[in-house]
Amino acid sequence: MIFGILASNSDVKKLLRELDVMNSVIAQLAPEEEVVIHEFASLCLANMSVEYTGKVQILEHGGLEPLLRLLSSPDPDVKKNSIECIYNLVQDFQCRSTLQELNAIPSMLELLKSEYPVIQLLALKTLGIITNDKESRMMLRDNQGLDYLIKILETKEMNDLHIEALFVIANCLEDMDTVVLMQQTGGLKKLLWFAENSSVPDIQKNAAKAITKAACDSENRKLFHEQEVEKCLVTLLGSESDGTKIAASQAISAMCENTSSKDYFNTQGIPQIVQLLKSDNEEVREAAALALANLTTCNPANANVAAEADAIDPLISILSSKRDGAIANAATVLTNMAMQEPLRIAIHSHDIMHAIINPLHSTNTVVQSKAALTVAATACDVETRTELRNCGGLEPLIELLRSKNNEVRRHASWAIMVCANDELMAVELCKLGALDVLAEINLSVTQKNKFSEAAYNKLLNSNLPLKYSQTGCLSSSNIISDGFYDYGRINTGTKLLPLKELCLQELNDQRAVLLINSKSDVSPPPSTEDKSSDVGYGRSISSSSSLRRASKEKTNFRFSTGLGSPTEEKSESASGRNTGLSKSAAKEKGSRKGRGKKEEEKVKEEEEVLTVPKLTEGSPDKEWSPPHDPEFCMYVYEVTKSILPVTNVKEQIETLAKYVADKMGGKIPKEKLSDFSWELHISELKFQLKSNVIPIGYIKKGIFYHRALLFKALADKIGIGCCLVRGEYSRAWNEVKLLNEVHKGTVGGGTAPEVYIVDLMFHPGALMKVGSRDADLYRLL
C-alpha cells in the first residue's frame, strides 16, 4: 500500500527504479496473493508505467501477462489499475505487438460491460491505441467488438464514452472488411445518423474523422457514397463548432477521390465551403481551402461553381495567410480555376500577381511549389506576365530553380517556360541569369527534368546565337533576325560573349564570327546620282533604288569580291569616286601604280581611315550598333524581288541555293575542295576589317558553314522553312521538308513530307534525301 501510493511521486519512482524493486512488485500479482495485494501492486505498476524507463522495466520483467490476467479480477480497483497500467504500456510499439500474441482483445472488450465508467473509458482508450495496428483490428472484429461499440453509441446514458468509441470505430473503418460488415449489419447507417443528429460537437467531430480515415480506401468511398455520406458532411459544415467544420471539410476532401461524390458537392457543399474561406479561424480556412482544392481538381464544373460563389476574393486573401497549408491549398484552387480562360481573366482582375509574390518567397517547399504552379497557370497572356515582371516576380522564380526539392524546380521551370513565351520577358529572364541556372540544372542527371529542358530551349529560342552555338541546330521556326551571329560551337554552360564585346575585341587567330545584319545605318540623300558606298561599318545602302544600283556596281562593296590586288582596291577607295568597273576607271588605276612612294603611303593611310571601321572608338553619346552589311541588304532585296514571287517551293529552294552558291564562290567540285582557299580569304577580311566579326555579305569565298548560314538567313527573309544544322569539320547544312511528288494532290492529303539536304557546294540546288548516300557524304556521316 505504501509503495503503491508513494509511487505517484516522481522522486519516489526514480528511487524505486534504482532499487530495482520491479521484479518484487510484479511477483505480488501472482494468483495466490490476496485481492488487496493485487490492488496496490497494480497501483504501484500503474504509477511506475507513466515514465518510459518504468515501461521498459515492467516489460523486461514480464509484467504484461499478469496484468492482463488481472483484467478478469472480481475487484474493480484491480481492473482499473491493471487497465490503466496497460494503457500506459501500449504507448510503446513493442508492447502492442506483445499484446497481440497474448490475445488481449477479448479481456478488454469485457471491460466495456463494466458498471464503472472509468474502467470503460480506460478500456476504450487502450483499444483506440492498439487498433492502429491491422492485426488488432482484425481481432476486434472477429470478437464482435464493433457490436459493443455501436451499442455504446446507441446508449444515451453512455454519452461520456461516445467520443472514445468513435475513435476506435474510426480506426476500424480503415479496413474494407469492417466497412462491409458495418454496412451489412446497419452499423454504418447508424454511425452517419449519429454524426448528423448528435448535439455534442466533439462527437460530430470524431464521427467526421472516422469518415475521413475510412475514405482513404476507394472501396470504402463507394460504400460511403451509397450510404449518402455527402449529405451528412454538408450538414456538419453548418455546425457552430470550428472543430466540426474542420473535420467535415477534411472528410469532404477525402471523399473527393470518388467522382460521384465530387459531382454531388457540385450542387451542395461548395457554397458552404466558400463561406468557410471567410472564417476568422485560420484552421477552418485552411481545411476549407483543402476541400475546395480537391473538389476543383480535374473538375471544371466545380471550379465554375466555386467562382460563381465568389471564392476568388477570399482565396486571394488566403495567399497572405500565416499558415503554409492554407496558402498552398488556396494556390491549388486558383491553379485549378485558371485552367479555364474566363476564370483566369477573373483571377487576373483580382491582382493575382501581386498576391503570389509572398508565397514565391516562402521557405516552405510545398508553398513554393504551389505558388510557382499558380504562376504557370495564370501567366498566360502578355499583360499578366508584364505585371509579374513589374511586381518583381521573376527573381524569386529564378531563385526557386536552385531549390533542392524536385517538385519546386519542376514547377519553377514550368512557370519560366510560360513566361518565356514573350520575347521581351525571355530576354529579361536571360539577363537575370535564368538561362545559366537552367543550363546548370540540365547538366545534372538527378536535378534536370522535362520542364527544365523545355524552359531552357524556350529561352534559347529568344537567344538564337547561343542556341546555335550550343545545340548546333536552328529549326524552321527559329527565324534568324538582324543581329544574329555565329560564334562557333561552345559547350553547354559556357558563356557566349555578346556581339558588342566580340566586335570590340582585339584581332585574334580564332574562328571568325559571322554576322547577319540587314539594317541600314543612314538613309541615302534624295539624289538620282549614284553615290559611292563605303565598306566601313558606318554606312550602308538602305533604299530599294540603292540596292538596285548596288547590284550593278558590286565593286562598291570592297573586300567582297576577293579578286584584284590590294593596291587596286585601296586606290579605288582613296579616289572618292564611283567605283564601278569601267575602262576609264581601269586606266585611272593603272596610272596610279606609278605614283611615288610617299604619295602611295599617303593614299594607303587615307584608304584605311575610310574603309576600316574603328570599332574601339566612337562618340560616347552615340549608342553602339552592330556592323552594317550593305551587300547582304542587296542580297535580301534581290531574293525578295526574284525568288519570293515563285509559287513552287521546290523551285524557290533550288533557285536560292544556286544564288547562295554564286555569291560564295560558285560550284566547287569535290576533287577541288581542298584547293578552295577560303581560309585565306577569311583571314584577309579579318585583317582588312580589323575585327573578328565579319558580316556575311562580305564573304565571297565561303565553305559549307558560310553558305548554310547565308541560305538560312535569306530563306527566313522570304518565308522558306528550313533548318540549319552544324556538323563536324566546318560542315553545316540546311534541311527542308517537301511533299513527295508521287503523293502530291492525292485524295486524303498524301503522306508526311520528306526531309532533304540542300546542296550548296558540289551541285548547287540539288536536293538529297536524308538517309541517302549523297546526303551522308555531304554531311560527312
Secondary structure, 3 states (H helix, E strand, C coil): CHHHHHCCCHHHHHHHHHHCCHHHHHHCCCCCCCHHHHHHHHHHHHHHCCCHHHHHHHHHCCCHHHHHHHHHCCCHHHHHHHHHHHHHHCCCHHHHHHHHHCCCHHHHHHHCCCCCHHHHHHHHHHHHHHCCCHHHHHHHHHCCHHHHHHHHHHCHHHCCCHHHHHHHHHHHCCCHHHHHHHHHHCHHHHHHHHHHHCCCHHHHHHHHHHHHHHCCCHHHHHHHHHCCHHHHHHHHHCCCCHHHHHHHHHHHHHHCCCHHHHHHHHHCCHHHHHHHCCCCCHHHHHHHHHHHHHHHCCCHHHHHHHHHCCCHHHHHHHCCCCCHHHHHHHHHHHHHHCCCHHHHHHHHHCCHHHHCHHHHCCCCHHHHHHHHHHHHHHCCCHHHHHHHHHCCCHHHHHHHCCCCCHHHHHHHHHHHHHHCCCHHHHHHHHHCCHHHHHHHHHHCCCCCCHHHHHHHHHHHCCCHHHHHHHHCEECCCCCCCCCEEECCCCCCCCCCCCHHHHHHCCCCCCCCEEEECCCCCCCCCCCCCCCCCCCCCCCCCCCHHHHHHHHHCHHHCCCCCCCCCHHHHHHHHHHCCCCCCCHHHHHHHHHHCCCCHHHHHHHHHHHHHHHCCCCCCCCCCCCCCCCCCHHHHHHHHHHHHHCCCCCCHHHHHHHHHHHHHHHCCCCCCHHHHHHCCHHHHHHHHHHHHCCCEEEHHHCCCCCHHHHHHHHHHHHHHHCCCCEEEECCCCCEEEEEEECCHHHCCCCCCCCCCEEEEECCCCCCCCEEECCCHHHHHHCCC
